[in-house]
């Protein structure tokens, strides 16, 4: 998914949509996560970053979990808009669509914003059940998109097999973050990892046979 450099307008609710104040708070929240990490992610620190009183931030976002929810919602909406422009196009074959998403995701991981933002969200999720639920829901949407792209490539697979394959592809891509993300030890290898992924994940989606996942799983017992 291509790097998103700006937060889109907020959603309706106590965090009233698209106001300058809310946008400033959201940008500050993302900045704190990206530049200072999960340990610094507090309403007080976010208020200091955007030059507001704590009460001002708390009025719009009484809990930091609400900030995480809106940040994730906005990111997913931006990704979905990008998919509509670049992937869900009638002239593209099913292979090209899945390949584009794979390349888009791995290129996104190379950006500082995504490498830092998501690793810090994972850290928050480890210690906060509400954040964990929000992050899980966002990844579930990613898996749905991958499933949507896998089905035309291999209509013989049942829903469970498609979901498992989508999870495998998603987990494999996300797993590159600590190794080949922004300024990570093997960042220089990411173009090669992207090329391999774009080829072999598409091939796997096309060639996997119904029942094969179960057979492979049982063979390990």
N, C-alpha and C positions, 0 to 999 in steps of 0.2 A: 504494500500500500504506500503510495507516494507520500513523502513527508508533508505534514500539514503545518504551515508556519503561523497560522492565525486561528484563534478560537472563534467559532461561529456564534451567532447570537444565542442567548440563553433561552430556556423554555419558560412557558407561563407558570405562574404560581407565585409564591412569596418572592422568588427571584424573578421579578417581572421582566418580560422578554425585552432583549435588545437595548436596555438602557445603558448609558455610558458608564454608570457606576457598576452595574453588574458585569459588564464587559471588562472593566478594570480589575474587578475582584477575580474573575476567572483567569485572566492573563497572569495576575500575580500568583494565583494558586498553582498554575502550571509552571511558572518560573521557580517557585519555591521547590516543587517536586523535582524539576529538572536540574536545578543548580545546587540545591542544598540537601535534597533527599527526604525520605519519609520521616526521619527523626525530627525534622524541622517543620513538618507540615502541621501547623496549628492555625487557628483563627487569628491569634495574636501576631504570628509571624507573617501571615498573609496580609493582615492590616498594615503592618509596618512596611511591607514591600510595595503596597500600592498607595502608601501615604494617607491612610484613613484611620479613623478611630475604630477600636475593636467593636464598639456598639454598632457602628455603621455596617461593618461586615456581617455581624451577627444578626442584624435586622433582616438582611437578605438571605443569609445562610446560617441559621441557628446552629447547625452541626456541620462539621467538616465532611461527614459522609454525604451530605447533600451536594457539596462542591464536587466530590468525586463522581456522583451520579450525573451531574450536568456536564462535567468534563467528558465523561465517557459517552454520554448521549450525543454531544456535539461532535466528538471524534467519529463516532459511528455514522452520523448523518453526513459528515464530510466524505468519509470513505464511500458511502452509498452513492453520493452524487458523482464521485469519481468513477465508480463502477458503471453508472448510467452513461457517462460520457465516453468511456474508453473500452468497456468490456461488453456490456449488453447492447451490442450493435449487430443488426441482422446480417451484415456482410461477413461477419467472422464465423469461422467454423467452431464447433465445440472444443476442439484441441487448442485453437488459438485463444479462446476465451480463458480456459483454465491456465494456459501458459502465461497469459498476460497478468492474471491475478497472482500467480507465483512470483513472477518477476517484480511486480508492483510491491508485494509484501516484503520481499527480501531487499529490494532497494530502499524501502521505507526503514527497515531495521538498521540500515547504514547511517541514518541521520542521527545527530545528537539528540534531537527531541524525542524520537521514538525509543532509542536505546535507553536513555535515562528515565523517561516518563514511565514506561511500562515496567522496567525493573523496580522502580520505586513504588509503583502501584502494587506489584507482587509483594514487596516488603510490607506495605500497609495491610494487604489482604491476609498476610500470615498472622496478624495480631488483632484483626478487626473483622468480626463476622459479617457486618453489614457491607463493608468494602469488599470482602471476599465474594459475597453474593452478587454485588454489582459487577465485579470483574468477570465472574463466571458467566453472568448473563450476556455480557458483551462478547465473550469468546463463543458462546453458544450461537450468537448471530453470525459470527465469522464461519462457524462450522456449517450453518444453514446455507450460506453463500457457496461454500465449497461443494456441499451436497448438490445444490442447484446446478453446478457446473459439471459434476461427475456423472449425474444421471443420464444425460444425453450421450455420454461417451460409452456407457456400459449399462444399458437398460435392463440387463438380465439380473443385476444385483438387487437384492431386497433392501428395504429401508435401513435395517440394522447394519448391513454390510456397507452401505453408502455412508452412514453416520460414522462407522468405525474408520473407514478409509479417510473421510474428511478430517476426523480427529488426528489420525496418524500424520497426514500432510501438514495440518496446522501445527501440531506439536513439534514436528521435525523442523519447520521453518522458525518457530519461536525459539527453539533450542539453539539456534545459531547466535542469538543475541549476546550471551555472555562471552562467546568465543570470537565472533566476527562482526559484532556491532561496532558502533562508533568508537574509535580509538581502542578497541579490544585487541588482544594479542595477535589474532589471525584475521584482522580486518582486511588485510591485503588479499586474502583468499576468497573474500566474498564474491567477486565476479565469477570465479570458477565454481563456487558452491551454487550460485544462482543458475549458471548454465547447466550444471548437472541436475539440479532440482527441476528446472523447466523441462528438461528432456525426460527424466526418469519418473517423475510423478505423473506426468501425462501418460507415459507408457504403462505404468502400473494401473492407473485408472482404466485404461482401455483393455488391458490383458487379464486383469484379475477375474477368476472364474467363480461363479456362484458356489458357495460352500467351501471355497479354498481357505478363507480366514479361519473357519472352524477346524478344518483339517490341520492347518499349520499350528493352531493353538493346542489341539489335542496331541499333536506329535511332541510337544514340549513336556507333557505330563509324564 
